[in-house]
Amino acid sequence: MKHIASKAFPSAEQISDRFHVQQLMSQAIDEMRIELRWEVIKAENEQIRLSRQRKEQYHPKVEANGETLRQIMARSKHIMTRNMYK
C-alpha cells in the first residue's frame, strides 16, 4: 500500500497515526500472549501426563491471587498493556 500511495500521490506526506500504531501494537501483543498461553497449556498438560504415569493426582500451582498460571493467561489480554508503574 505504501508503494501504491507513493505512486498515486507522489507529493503526499506519509504519516503514522496513533490509532493504527496502537492497533498494530495490540495485534503484536495478542500474538505474543497467545503463544505464551499455548506454552503454559503444553507445560501443564505435560505435568498432568507425568502425574498420571506416577499414579498421582495433579495439583496445579496456585499463585498469590488464587489463580493458576493457565487461568491467568486465559484472561491476560489487558494485563499486558497496562502501565505497571501507575
PDB file with SEQRES, HELIX, SHEET and CRYST1 records, atoms N, CA, C and O in Angstrom:
SEQRES   1 A   86  MET LYS HIS ILE ALA SER LYS ALA PHE PRO SER ALA GLU          
SEQRES   2 A   86  GLN ILE SER ASP ARG PHE HIS VAL GLN GLN LEU MET SER          
SEQRES   3 A   86  GLN ALA ILE ASP GLU MET ARG ILE GLU LEU ARG TRP GLU          
SEQRES   4 A   86  VAL ILE LYS ALA GLU ASN GLU GLN ILE ARG LEU SER ARG          
SEQRES   5 A   86  GLN ARG LYS GLU GLN TYR HIS PRO LYS VAL GLU ALA ASN          
SEQRES   6 A   86  GLY GLU THR LEU ARG GLN ILE MET ALA ARG SER LYS HIS          
SEQRES   7 A   86  ILE MET THR ARG ASN MET TYR LYS                              
HELIX    1 AA1 LYS A    2  ALA A    8  1                                   7    
HELIX    2 AA2 ARG A   18  GLN A   53  1                                  36    
HELIX    3 AA3 LEU A   69  ALA A   74  1                                   6    
HELIX    4 AA4 ILE A   79  THR A   81  5                                   3    
CRYST1    1.000    1.000    1.000  90.00  90.00  90.00 P 1           1          
ATOM      1  N   MET A   1       0.824  -1.192   0.000  1.00  0.00           N  
ATOM      2  CA  MET A   1       0.000   0.000   0.000  1.00  0.00           C  
ATOM      3  C   MET A   1       0.865   1.250   0.000  1.00  0.00           C  
ATOM      4  O   MET A   1       0.529   2.255  -0.627  1.00  0.00           O  
ATOM      5  N   LYS A   2       1.973   1.174   0.707  1.00  0.00           N  
ATOM      6  CA  LYS A   2       2.864   2.338   0.757  1.00  0.00           C  
ATOM      7  C   LYS A   2       3.379   2.664  -0.640  1.00  0.00           C  
ATOM      8  O   LYS A   2       3.458   3.830  -1.026  1.00  0.00           O  
ATOM      9  N   HIS A   3       3.727   1.626  -1.390  1.00  0.00           N  
ATOM     10  CA  HIS A   3       4.224   1.824  -2.754  1.00  0.00           C  
ATOM     11  C   HIS A   3       3.124   2.402  -3.647  1.00  0.00           C  
ATOM     12  O   HIS A   3       3.383   3.322  -4.424  1.00  0.00           O  
ATOM     13  N   ILE A   4       1.926   1.884  -3.548  1.00  0.00           N  
ATOM     14  CA  ILE A   4       0.799   2.376  -4.347  1.00  0.00           C  
ATOM     15  C   ILE A   4       0.519   3.833  -4.017  1.00  0.00           C  
ATOM     16  O   ILE A   4       0.320   4.649  -4.918  1.00  0.00           O  
ATOM     17  N   ALA A   5       0.503   4.167  -2.718  1.00  0.00           N  
ATOM     18  CA  ALA A   5       0.224   5.548  -2.316  1.00  0.00           C  
ATOM     19  C   ALA A   5       1.286   6.503  -2.840  1.00  0.00           C  
ATOM     20  O   ALA A   5       0.964   7.610  -3.273  1.00  0.00           O  
ATOM     21  N   SER A   6       2.557   6.084  -2.806  1.00  0.00           N  
ATOM     22  CA  SER A   6       3.614   6.980  -3.292  1.00  0.00           C  
ATOM     23  C   SER A   6       3.542   7.169  -4.804  1.00  0.00           C  
ATOM     24  O   SER A   6       3.905   8.230  -5.310  1.00  0.00           O  
ATOM     25  N   LYS A   7       3.075   6.148  -5.535  1.00  0.00           N  
ATOM     26  CA  LYS A   7       2.920   6.273  -6.990  1.00  0.00           C  
ATOM     27  C   LYS A   7       1.692   7.113  -7.348  1.00  0.00           C  
ATOM     28  O   LYS A   7       1.746   7.956  -8.243  1.00  0.00           O  
ATOM     29  N   ALA A   8       0.589   6.875  -6.639  1.00  0.00           N  
ATOM     30  CA  ALA A   8      -0.657   7.593  -6.947  1.00  0.00           C  
ATOM     31  C   ALA A   8      -0.616   9.039  -6.469  1.00  0.00           C  
ATOM     32  O   ALA A   8      -1.171   9.924  -7.120  1.00  0.00           O  
ATOM     33  N   PHE A   9       0.032   9.282  -5.346  1.00  0.00           N  
ATOM     34  CA  PHE A   9       0.091  10.622  -4.758  1.00  0.00           C  
ATOM     35  C   PHE A   9       1.544  10.972  -4.424  1.00  0.00           C  
ATOM     36  O   PHE A   9       1.925  10.943  -3.254  1.00  0.00           O  
ATOM     37  N   PRO A  10       2.363  11.304  -5.433  1.00  0.00           N  
ATOM     38  CA  PRO A  10       3.801  11.496  -5.211  1.00  0.00           C  
ATOM     39  C   PRO A  10       4.154  12.645  -4.268  1.00  0.00           C  
ATOM     40  O   PRO A  10       5.217  12.610  -3.649  1.00  0.00           O  
ATOM     41  N   SER A  11       3.315  13.640  -4.142  1.00  0.00           N  
ATOM     42  CA  SER A  11       3.653  14.762  -3.268  1.00  0.00           C  
ATOM     43  C   SER A  11       3.029  14.641  -1.874  1.00  0.00           C  
ATOM     44  O   SER A  11       3.195  15.526  -1.035  1.00  0.00           O  
ATOM     45  N   ALA A  12       2.320  13.552  -1.638  1.00  0.00           N  
ATOM     46  CA  ALA A  12       1.690  13.366  -0.326  1.00  0.00           C  
ATOM     47  C   ALA A  12       2.734  12.955   0.705  1.00  0.00           C  
ATOM     48  O   ALA A  12       3.699  12.260   0.384  1.00  0.00           O  
ATOM     49  N   GLU A  13       2.532  13.389   1.941  1.00  0.00           N  
ATOM     50  CA  GLU A  13       3.409  13.009   3.043  1.00  0.00           C  
ATOM     51  C   GLU A  13       2.779  11.826   3.768  1.00  0.00           C  
ATOM     52  O   GLU A  13       1.615  11.882   4.163  1.00  0.00           O  
ATOM     53  N   GLN A  14       3.545  10.765   3.941  1.00  0.00           N  
ATOM     54  CA  GLN A  14       3.033   9.576   4.626  1.00  0.00           C  
ATOM     55  C   GLN A  14       3.310   9.699   6.115  1.00  0.00           C  
ATOM     56  O   GLN A  14       4.428   9.998   6.534  1.00  0.00           O  
ATOM     57  N   ILE A  15       2.273   9.464   6.904  1.00  0.00           N  
ATOM     58  CA  ILE A  15       2.408   9.570   8.356  1.00  0.00           C  
ATOM     59  C   ILE A  15       1.831   8.322   9.012  1.00  0.00           C  
ATOM     60  O   ILE A  15       1.092   7.564   8.384  1.00  0.00           O  
ATOM     61  N   SER A  16       2.166   8.121  10.248  1.00  0.00           N  
ATOM     62  CA  SER A  16       1.583   7.046  11.053  1.00  0.00           C  
ATOM     63  C   SER A  16       0.681   7.701  12.080  1.00  0.00           C  
ATOM     64  O   SER A  16       1.119   8.546  12.861  1.00  0.00           O  
ATOM     65  N   ASP A  17      -0.576   7.305  12.072  1.00  0.00           N  
ATOM     66  CA  ASP A  17      -1.480   7.888  13.056  1.00  0.00           C  
ATOM     67  C   ASP A  17      -1.524   7.013  14.308  1.00  0.00           C  
ATOM     68  O   ASP A  17      -1.210   5.824  14.263  1.00  0.00           O  
ATOM     69  N   ARG A  18      -1.908   7.608  15.392  1.00  0.00           N  
ATOM     70  CA  ARG A  18      -1.887   6.946  16.694  1.00  0.00           C  
ATOM     71  C   ARG A  18      -2.760   5.695  16.710  1.00  0.00           C  
ATOM     72  O   ARG A  18      -2.366   4.671  17.269  1.00  0.00           O  
ATOM     73  N   PHE A  19      -3.937   5.772  16.104  1.00  0.00           N  
ATOM     74  CA  PHE A  19      -4.859   4.638  16.117  1.00  0.00           C  
ATOM     75  C   PHE A  19      -4.213   3.407  15.493  1.00  0.00           C  
ATOM     76  O   PHE A  19      -4.248   2.324  16.077  1.00  0.00           O  
ATOM     77  N   HIS A  20      -3.626   3.568  14.311  1.00  0.00           N  
ATOM     78  CA  HIS A  20      -3.067   2.413  13.625  1.00  0.00           C  
ATOM     79  C   HIS A  20      -1.802   1.887  14.307  1.00  0.00           C  
ATOM     80  O   HIS A  20      -1.539   0.685  14.278  1.00  0.00           O  
ATOM     81  N   VAL A  21      -1.029   2.768  14.913  1.00  0.00           N  
ATOM     82  CA  VAL A  21       0.140   2.319  15.668  1.00  0.00           C  
ATOM     83  C   VAL A  21      -0.321   1.487  16.863  1.00  0.00           C  
ATOM     84  O   VAL A  21       0.241   0.427  17.138  1.00  0.00           O  
ATOM     85  N   GLN A  22      -1.344   1.967  17.574  1.00  0.00           N  
ATOM     86  CA  GLN A  22      -1.870   1.216  18.716  1.00  0.00           C  
ATOM     87  C   GLN A  22      -2.488  -0.108  18.264  1.00  0.00           C  
ATOM     88  O   GLN A  22      -2.355  -1.123  18.947  1.00  0.00           O  
ATOM     89  N   GLN A  23      -3.155  -0.094  17.123  1.00  0.00           N  
ATOM     90  CA  GLN A  23      -3.757  -1.313  16.600  1.00  0.00           C  
ATOM     91  C   GLN A  23      -2.680  -2.357  16.292  1.00  0.00           C  
ATOM     92  O   GLN A  23      -2.839  -3.530  16.629  1.00  0.00           O  
ATOM     93  N   LEU A  24      -1.594  -1.937  15.656  1.00  0.00           N  
ATOM     94  CA  LEU A  24      -0.502  -2.854  15.352  1.00  0.00           C  
ATOM     95  C   LEU A  24       0.153  -3.386  16.629  1.00  0.00           C  
ATOM     96  O   LEU A  24       0.493  -4.566  16.717  1.00  0.00           O  
ATOM     97  N   MET A  25       0.326  -2.503  17.615  1.00  0.00           N  
ATOM     98  CA  MET A  25       0.910  -2.923  18.887  1.00  0.00           C  
ATOM     99  C   MET A  25       0.008  -3.946  19.572  1.00  0.00           C  
ATOM    100  O   MET A  25       0.485  -4.950  20.100  1.00  0.00           O  
ATOM    101  N   SER A  26      -1.287  -3.685  19.559  1.00  0.00           N  
ATOM    102  CA  SER A  26      -2.237  -4.592  20.192  1.00  0.00           C  
ATOM    103  C   SER A  26      -2.224  -5.960  19.512  1.00  0.00           C  
ATOM    104  O   SER A  26      -2.280  -6.987  20.189  1.00  0.00           O  
ATOM    105  N   GLN A  27      -2.150  -5.983  18.200  1.00  0.00           N  
ATOM    106  CA  GLN A  27      -2.095  -7.248  17.465  1.00  0.00           C  
ATOM    107  C   GLN A  27      -0.813  -8.019  17.797  1.00  0.00           C  
ATOM    108  O   GLN A  27      -0.841  -9.237  17.969  1.00  0.00           O  
ATOM    109  N   ALA A  28       0.301  -7.302  17.885  1.00  0.00           N  
ATOM    110  CA  ALA A  28       1.574  -7.951  18.211  1.00  0.00           C  
ATOM    111  C   ALA A  28       1.540  -8.537  19.625  1.00  0.00           C  
ATOM    112  O   ALA A  28       2.014  -9.651  19.849  1.00  0.00           O  
ATOM    113  N   ILE A  29       0.982  -7.791  20.571  1.00  0.00           N  
ATOM    114  CA  ILE A  29       0.874  -8.282  21.951  1.00  0.00           C  
ATOM    115  C   ILE A  29      -0.039  -9.496  22.003  1.00  0.00           C  
ATOM    116  O   ILE A  29       0.249 -10.455  22.719  1.00  0.00           O  
ATOM    117  N   ASP A  30      -1.145  -9.468  21.250  1.00  0.00           N  
ATOM    118  CA  ASP A  30      -2.049 -10.620  21.212  1.00  0.00           C  
ATOM    119  C   ASP A  30      -1.336 -11.864  20.698  1.00  0.00           C  
ATOM    120  O   ASP A  30      -1.508 -12.951  21.249  1.00  0.00           O  
ATOM    121  N   GLU A  31      -0.539 -11.711  19.649  1.00  0.00           N  
ATOM    122  CA  GLU A  31       0.199 -12.851  19.111  1.00  0.00           C  
ATOM    123  C   GLU A  31       1.153 -13.425  20.151  1.00  0.00           C  
ATOM    124  O   GLU A  31       1.253 -14.642  20.305  1.00  0.00           O  
ATOM    125  N   MET A  32       1.855 -12.546  20.865  1.00  0.00           N  
ATOM    126  CA  MET A  32       2.770 -12.994  21.917  1.00  0.00           C  
ATOM    127  C   MET A  32       2.007 -13.677  23.046  1.00  0.00           C  
ATOM    128  O   MET A  32       2.418 -14.727  23.541  1.00  0.00           O  
ATOM    129  N   ARG A  33       0.894 -13.071  23.448  1.00  0.00           N  
ATOM    130  CA  ARG A  33       0.092 -13.609  24.545  1.00  0.00           C  
ATOM    131  C   ARG A  33      -0.436 -14.998  24.204  1.00  0.00           C  
ATOM    132  O   ARG A  33      -0.401 -15.904  25.038  1.00  0.00           O  
ATOM    133  N   ILE A  34      -0.921 -15.161  22.989  1.00  0.00           N  
ATOM    134  CA  ILE A  34      -1.464 -16.455  22.573  1.00  0.00           C  
ATOM    135  C   ILE A  34      -0.361 -17.505  22.533  1.00  0.00           C  
ATOM    136  O   ILE A  34      -0.570 -18.646  22.943  1.00  0.00           O  
ATOM    137  N   GLU A  35       0.806 -17.123  22.041  1.00  0.00           N  
ATOM    138  CA  GLU A  35       1.939 -18.051  22.002  1.00  0.00           C  
ATOM    139  C   GLU A  35       2.346 -18.469  23.414  1.00  0.00           C  
ATOM    140  O   GLU A  35       2.582 -19.650  23.672  1.00  0.00           O  
ATOM    141  N   LEU A  36       2.426 -17.505  24.322  1.00  0.00           N  
ATOM    142  CA  LEU A  36       2.774 -17.818  25.714  1.00  0.00           C  
ATOM    143  C   LEU A  36       1.707 -18.687  26.366  1.00  0.00           C  
ATOM    144  O   LEU A  36       2.025 -19.594  27.135  1.00  0.00           O  
ATOM    145  N   ARG A  37       0.445 -18.411  26.063  1.00  0.00           N  
ATOM    146  CA  ARG A  37      -0.649 -19.201  26.636  1.00  0.00           C  
ATOM    147  C   ARG A  37      -0.543 -20.657  26.196  1.00  0.00           C  
ATOM    148  O   ARG A  37      -0.723 -21.567  27.006  1.00  0.00           O  
ATOM    149  N   TRP A  38      -0.248 -20.880  24.910  1.00  0.00           N  
ATOM    150  CA  TRP A  38      -0.096 -22.256  24.436  1.00  0.00           C  
ATOM    151  C   TRP A  38       1.085 -22.945  25.101  1.00  0.00           C  
ATOM    152  O   TRP A  38       1.017 -24.139  25.390  1.00  0.00           O  
ATOM    153  N   GLU A  39       2.161 -22.217  25.348  1.00  0.00           N  
ATOM    154  CA  GLU A  39       3.312 -22.801  26.046  1.00  0.00           C  
ATOM    155  C   GLU A  39       2.916 -23.230  27.454  1.00  0.00           C  
ATOM    156  O   GLU A  39       3.305 -24.307  27.905  1.00  0.00           O  
ATOM    157  N   VAL A  40       2.143 -22.395  28.155  1.00  0.00           N  
ATOM    158  CA  VAL A  40       1.677 -22.723  29.507  1.00  0.00           C  
ATOM    159  C   VAL A  40       0.765 -23.949  29.467  1.00  0.00           C  
ATOM    160  O   VAL A  40       0.879 -24.834  30.315  1.00  0.00           O  
ATOM    161  N   ILE A  41      -0.133 -24.006  28.491  1.00  0.00           N  
ATOM    162  CA  ILE A  41      -1.049 -25.146  28.362  1.00  0.00           C  
ATOM    163  C   ILE A  41      -0.267 -26.432  28.093  1.00  0.00           C  
ATOM    164  O   ILE A  41      -0.537 -27.467  28.701  1.00  0.00           O  
ATOM    165  N   LYS A  42       0.703 -26.360  27.179  1.00  0.00           N  
ATOM    166  CA  LYS A  42       1.517 -27.549  26.874  1.00  0.00           C  
ATOM    167  C   LYS A  42       2.298 -28.014  28.092  1.00  0.00           C  
ATOM    168  O   LYS A  42       2.379 -29.215  28.354  1.00  0.00           O  
ATOM    169  N   ALA A  43       2.875 -27.080  28.841  1.00  0.00           N  
ATOM    170  CA  ALA A  43       3.637 -27.444  30.040  1.00  0.00           C  
ATOM    171  C   ALA A  43       2.727 -28.080  31.087  1.00  0.00           C  
ATOM    172  O   ALA A  43       3.103 -29.062  31.727  1.00  0.00           O  
ATOM    173  N   GLU A  44       1.541 -27.525  31.261  1.00  0.00           N  
ATOM    174  CA  GLU A  44       0.611 -28.089  32.235  1.00  0.00           C  
ATOM    175  C   GLU A  44       0.141 -29.473  31.800  1.00  0.00           C  
ATOM    176  O   GLU A  44       0.031 -30.377  32.628  1.00  0.00           O  
ATOM    177  N   ASN A  45      -0.135 -29.645  30.519  1.00  0.00           N  
ATOM    178  CA  ASN A  45      -0.541 -30.962  30.018  1.00  0.00           C  
ATOM    179  C   ASN A  45       0.563 -31.992  30.231  1.00  0.00           C  
ATOM    180  O   ASN A  45       0.278 -33.149  30.540  1.00  0.00           O  
ATOM    181  N   GLU A  46       1.810 -31.586  30.070  1.00  0.00           N  
ATOM    182  CA  GLU A  46       2.926 -32.488  30.306  1.00  0.00           C  
ATOM    183  C   GLU A  46       3.002 -32.874  31.790  1.00  0.00           C  
ATOM    184  O   GLU A  46       3.265 -34.031  32.120  1.00  0.00           O  
ATOM    185  N   GLN A  47       2.772 -31.906  32.674  1.00  0.00           N  
ATOM    186  CA  GLN A  47       2.784 -32.204  34.106  1.00  0.00           C  
ATOM    187  C   GLN A  47       1.642 -33.152  34.474  1.00  0.00           C  
ATOM    188  O   GLN A  47       1.813 -34.041  35.308  1.00  0.00           O  
ATOM    189  N   ILE A  48       0.484 -32.961  33.854  1.00  0.00           N  
ATOM    190  CA  ILE A  48      -0.656 -33.854  34.093  1.00  0.00           C  
ATOM    191  C   ILE A  48      -0.317 -35.264  33.628  1.00  0.00           C  
ATOM    192  O   ILE A  48      -0.610 -36.238  34.322  1.00  0.00           O  
ATOM    193  N   ARG A  49       0.303 -35.376  32.447  1.00  0.00           N  
ATOM    194  CA  ARG A  49       0.689 -36.684  31.910  1.00  0.00           C  
ATOM    195  C   ARG A  49       1.678 -37.397  32.835  1.00  0.00           C  
ATOM    196  O   ARG A  49       1.546 -38.592  33.096  1.00  0.00           O  
ATOM    197  N   LEU A  50       2.669 -36.647  33.327  1.00  0.00           N  
ATOM    198  CA  LEU A  50       3.646 -37.236  34.244  1.00  0.00           C  
ATOM    199  C   LEU A  50       2.998 -37.668  35.555  1.00  0.00           C  
ATOM    200  O   LEU A  50       3.350 -38.710  36.110  1.00  0.00           O  
ATOM    201  N   SER A  51       2.056 -36.874  36.050  1.00  0.00           N  
ATOM    202  CA  SER A  51       1.351 -37.239  37.289  1.00  0.00           C  
ATOM    203  C   SER A  51       0.562 -38.525  37.099  1.00  0.00           C  
ATOM    204  O   SER A  51       0.530 -39.378  37.985  1.00  0.00           O  
ATOM    205  N   ARG A  52      -0.068 -38.660  35.951  1.00  0.00           N  
ATOM    206  CA  ARG A  52      -0.835 -39.887  35.679  1.00  0.00           C  
ATOM    207  C   ARG A  52       0.083 -41.102  35.601  1.00  0.00           C  
ATOM    208  O   ARG A  52      -0.269 -42.179  36.081  1.00  0.00           O  
ATOM    209  N   GLN A  53       1.253 -40.931  35.001  1.00  0.00           N  
ATOM    210  CA  GLN A  53       2.201 -42.050  34.923  1.00  0.00           C  
ATOM    211  C   GLN A  53       2.628 -42.491  36.313  1.00  0.00           C  
ATOM    212  O   GLN A  53       2.822 -43.682  36.557  1.00  0.00           O  
ATOM    213  N   ARG A  54       2.774 -41.535  37.227  1.00  0.00           N  
ATOM    214  CA  ARG A  54       3.176 -41.852  38.608  1.00  0.00           C  
ATOM    215  C   ARG A  54       1.981 -42.232  39.479  1.00  0.00           C  
ATOM    216  O   ARG A  54       2.114 -42.515  40.669  1.00  0.00           O  
ATOM    217  N   LYS A  55       0.803 -42.227  38.840  1.00  0.00           N  
ATOM    218  CA  LYS A  55      -0.460 -42.537  39.543  1.00  0.00           C  
ATOM    219  C   LYS A  55      -0.695 -41.589  40.715  1.00  0.00           C  
ATOM    220  O   LYS A  55      -1.138 -41.993  41.790  1.00  0.00           O  
ATOM    221  N   GLU A  56      -0.386 -40.320  40.475  1.00  0.00           N  
ATOM    222  CA  GLU A  56      -0.606 -39.262  41.462  1.00  0.00           C  
ATOM    223  C   GLU A  56      -1.672 -38.318  40.923  1.00  0.00           C  
ATOM    224  O   GLU A  56      -1.916 -38.241  39.719  1.00  0.00           O  
ATOM    225  N   GLN A  57      -2.298 -37.606  41.850  1.00  0.00           N  
ATOM    226  CA  GLN A  57      -3.265 -36.601  41.425  1.00  0.00           C  
ATOM    227  C   GLN A  57      -2.520 -35.300  41.144  1.00  0.00           C  
ATOM    228  O   GLN A  57      -1.656 -34.885  41.917  1.00  0.00           O  
ATOM    229  N   TYR A  58      -2.864 -34.669  40.033  1.00  0.00           N  
ATOM    230  CA  TYR A  58      -2.197 -33.420  39.652  1.00  0.00           C  
ATOM    231  C   TYR A  58      -2.839 -32.236  40.364  1.00  0.00           C  
ATOM    232  O   TYR A  58      -4.062 -32.092  40.361  1.00  0.00           O  
ATOM    233  N   HIS A  59      -2.018 -31.395  40.970  1.00  0.00           N  
ATOM    234  CA  HIS A  59      -2.471 -30.166  41.608  1.00  0.00           C  
ATOM    235  C   HIS A  59      -1.657 -29.010  41.037  1.00  0.00           C  
ATOM    236  O   HIS A  59      -0.464 -28.896  41.319  1.00  0.00           O  
ATOM    237  N   PRO A  60      -2.284 -28.155  40.242  1.00  0.00           N  
ATOM    238  CA  PRO A  60      -1.526 -27.034  39.664  1.00  0.00           C  
ATOM    239  C   PRO A  60      -1.116 -26.038  40.741  1.00  0.00           C  
ATOM    240  O   PRO A  60      -1.780 -25.900  41.768  1.00  0.00           O  
ATOM    241  N   LYS A  61      -0.012 -25.349  40.483  1.00  0.00           N  
ATOM    242  CA  LYS A  61       0.463 -24.331  41.421  1.00  0.00           C  
ATOM    243  C   LYS A  61      -0.514 -23.157  41.394  1.00  0.00           C  
ATOM    244  O   LYS A  61      -0.875 -22.659  40.328  1.00  0.00           O  
ATOM    245  N   VAL A  62      -0.927 -22.730  42.564  1.00  0.00           N  
ATOM    246  CA  VAL A  62      -1.844 -21.595  42.684  1.00  0.00           C  
ATOM    247  C   VAL A  62      -1.020 -20.367  43.064  1.00  0.00           C  
ATOM    248  O   VAL A  62      -0.264 -20.389  44.034  1.00  0.00           O  
ATOM    249  N   GLU A  63      -1.176 -19.309  42.292  1.00  0.00           N  
ATOM    250  CA  GLU A  63      -0.424 -18.076  42.530  1.00  0.00           C  
ATOM    251  C   GLU A  63      -1.036 -17.294  43.691  1.00  0.00           C  
ATOM    252  O   GLU A  63      -2.055 -17.702  44.248  1.00  0.00           O  
ATOM    253  N   ALA A  64      -0.424 -16.186  44.052  1.00  0.00           N  
ATOM    254  CA  ALA A  64      -0.851 -15.388  45.207  1.00  0.00           C  
ATOM    255  C   ALA A  64      -2.278 -14.856  45.056  1.00  0.00           C  
ATOM    256  O   ALA A  64      -2.964 -14.623  46.051  1.00  0.00           O  
ATOM    257  N   ASN A  65      -2.724 -14.663  43.812  1.00  0.00           N  
ATOM    258  CA  ASN A  65      -4.073 -14.132  43.607  1.00  0.00           C  
ATOM    259  C   ASN A  65      -5.135 -15.233  43.596  1.00  0.00           C  
ATOM    260  O   ASN A  65      -6.310 -14.947  43.366  1.00  0.00           O  
ATOM    261  N   GLY A  66      -4.743 -16.484  43.839  1.00  0.00           N  
ATOM    262  CA  GLY A  66      -5.698 -17.583  43.915  1.00  0.00           C  
ATOM    263  C   GLY A  66      -5.973 -18.265  42.586  1.00  0.00           C  
ATOM    264  O   GLY A  66      -6.852 -19.124  42.505  1.00  0.00           O  
ATOM    265  N   GLU A  67      -5.234 -17.897  41.536  1.00  0.00           N  
ATOM    266  CA  GLU A  67      -5.452 -18.487  40.229  1.00  0.00           C  
ATOM    267  C   GLU A  67      -4.224 -19.265  39.784  1.00  0.00           C  
ATOM    268  O   GLU A  67      -3.107 -19.016  40.237  1.00  0.00           O  
ATOM    269  N   THR A  68      -4.460 -20.207  38.892  1.00  0.00           N  
ATOM    270  CA  THR A  68      -3.340 -20.929  38.298  1.00  0.00           C  
ATOM    271  C   THR A  68      -2.794 -20.093  37.139  1.00  0.00           C  
ATOM    272  O   THR A  68      -3.452 -19.173  36.654  1.00  0.00           O  
ATOM    273  N   LEU A  69      -1.586 -20.431  36.710  1.00  0.00           N  
ATOM    274  CA  LEU A  69      -0.980 -19.708  35.597  1.00  0.00           C  
ATOM    275  C   LEU A  69      -1.833 -19.831  34.334  1.00  0.00           C  
ATOM    276  O   LEU A  69      -1.944 -18.884  33.556  1.00  0.00           O  
ATOM    277  N   ARG A  70      -2.431 -21.003  34.139  1.00  0.00           N  
ATOM    278  CA  ARG A  70      -3.309 -21.197  32.974  1.00  0.00           C  
ATOM    279  C   ARG A  70      -4.505 -20.251  33.025  1.00  0.00           C  
ATOM    280  O   ARG A  70      -4.890 -19.693  31.998  1.00  0.00           O  
ATOM    281  N   GLN A  71      -5.094 -20.063  34.194  1.00  0.00           N  
ATOM    282  CA  GLN A  71      -6.223 -19.146  34.341  1.00  0.00           C  
ATOM    283  C   GLN A  71      -5.792 -17.704  34.108  1.00  0.00           C  
ATOM    284  O   GLN A  71      -6.512 -16.927  33.480  1.00  0.00           O  
ATOM    285  N   ILE A  72      -4.629 -17.356  34.609  1.00  0.00           N  
ATOM    286  CA  ILE A  72      -4.113 -16.001  34.419  1.00  0.00           C  
ATOM    287  C   ILE A  72      -3.891 -15.723  32.940  1.00  0.00           C  
ATOM    288  O   ILE A  72      -4.253 -14.657  32.441  1.00  0.00           O  
ATOM    289  N   MET A  73      -3.299 -16.680  32.246  1.00  0.00           N  
ATOM    290  CA  MET A  73      -3.034 -16.493  30.822  1.00  0.00           C  
ATOM    291  C   MET A  73      -4.319 -16.410  30.013  1.00  0.00           C  
ATOM    292  O   MET A  73      -4.346 -15.749  28.975  1.00  0.00           O  
ATOM    293  N   ALA A  74      -5.372 -17.056  30.458  1.00  0.00           N  
ATOM    294  CA  ALA A  74      -6.645 -17.016  29.739  1.00  0.00           C  
ATOM    295  C   ALA A  74      -7.270 -15.625  29.787  1.00  0.00           C  
ATOM    296  O   ALA A  74      -8.007 -15.247  28.876  1.00  0.00           O  
ATOM    297  N   ARG A  75      -6.989 -14.875  30.823  1.00  0.00           N  
ATOM    298  CA  ARG A  75      -7.606 -13.552  30.963  1.00  0.00           C  
ATOM    299  C   ARG A  75      -6.572 -12.418  30.918  1.00  0.00           C  
ATOM    300  O   ARG A  75      -6.828 -11.321  31.416  1.00  0.00           O  
ATOM    301  N   SER A  76      -5.424 -12.683  30.330  1.00  0.00           N  
ATOM    302  CA  SER A  76      -4.316 -11.735  30.400  1.00  0.00           C  
ATOM    303  C   SER A  76      -4.286 -10.687  29.294  1.00  0.00           C  
ATOM    304  O   SER A  76      -3.321  -9.927  29.208  1.00  0.00           O  
ATOM    305  N   LYS A  77      -5.293 -10.621  28.461  1.00  0.00           N  
ATOM    306  CA  LYS A  77      -5.249  -9.714  27.318  1.00  0.00           C  
ATOM    307  C   LYS A  77      -4.941  -8.273  27.714  1.00  0.00           C  
ATOM    308  O   LYS A  77      -4.072  -7.644  27.110  1.00  0.00           O  
ATOM    309  N   HIS A  78      -5.627  -7.748  28.701  1.00  0.00           N  
ATOM    310  CA  HIS A  78      -5.446  -6.340  29.065  1.00  0.00           C  
ATOM    311  C   HIS A  78      -4.362  -6.136  30.125  1.00  0.00           C  
ATOM    312  O   HIS A  78      -3.887  -5.017  30.316  1.00  0.00           O  
ATOM    313  N   ILE A  79      -3.976  -7.195  30.803  1.00  0.00           N  
ATOM    314  CA  ILE A  79      -2.929  -7.082  31.813  1.00  0.00           C  
ATOM    315  C   ILE A  79      -1.613  -6.660  31.171  1.00  0.00           C  
ATOM    316  O   ILE A  79      -0.868  -5.860  31.737  1.00  0.00           O  
ATOM    317  N   MET A  80      -1.328  -7.202  29.984  1.00  0.00           N  
ATOM    318  CA  MET A  80      -0.043  -6.956  29.336  1.00  0.00           C  
ATOM    319  C   MET A  80       0.096  -5.538  28.792  1.00  0.00           C  
ATOM    320  O   MET A  80       1.211  -5.102  28.506  1.00  0.00           O  
ATOM    321  N   THR A  81      -1.009  -4.809  28.644  1.00  0.00           N  
ATOM    322  CA  THR A  81      -0.927  -3.451  28.100  1.00  0.00           C  
ATOM    323  C   THR A  81      -1.054  -2.379  29.179  1.00  0.00           C  
ATOM    324  O   THR A  81      -0.939  -1.189  28.887  1.00  0.00           O  
ATOM    325  N   ARG A  82      -1.288  -2.791  30.413  1.00  0.00           N  
ATOM    326  CA  ARG A  82      -1.432  -1.795  31.483  1.00  0.00           C  
ATOM    327  C   ARG A  82      -0.090  -1.258  31.921  1.00  0.00           C  
ATOM    328  O   ARG A  82       0.929  -1.944  31.844  1.00  0.00           O  
ATOM    329  N   ASN A  83      -0.103  -0.029  32.378  1.00  0.00           N  
ATOM    330  CA  ASN A  83       1.108   0.591  32.905  1.00  0.00           C  
ATOM    331  C   ASN A  83       1.316   0.089  34.330  1.00  0.00           C  
ATOM    332  O   ASN A  83       0.528   0.397  35.224  1.00  0.00           O  
ATOM    333  N   MET A  84       2.381  -0.687  34.538  1.00  0.00           N  
ATOM    334  CA  MET A  84       2.598  -1.267  35.865  1.00  0.00           C  
ATOM    335  C   MET A  84       3.174  -0.280  36.860  1.00  0.00           C  
ATOM    336  O   MET A  84       3.315  -0.616  38.036  1.00  0.00           O  
ATOM    337  N   TYR A  85       3.515   0.933  36.428  1.00  0.00           N  
ATOM    338  CA  TYR A  85       4.110   1.925  37.320  1.00  0.00           C  
ATOM    339  C   TYR A  85       3.111   2.971  37.780  1.00  0.00           C  
ATOM    340  O   TYR A  85       3.500   3.943  38.428  1.00  0.00           O  
ATOM    341  N   LYS A  86       1.832   2.800  37.461  1.00  0.00           N  
ATOM    342  CA  LYS A  86       0.811   3.763  37.887  1.00  0.00           C  
ATOM    343  C   LYS A  86       0.510   3.621  39.342  1.00  0.00           C  
ATOM    344  O   LYS A  86      -0.327   4.351  39.873  1.00  0.00           O  
TER     345      LYS A  86                                                      
END                                                                             
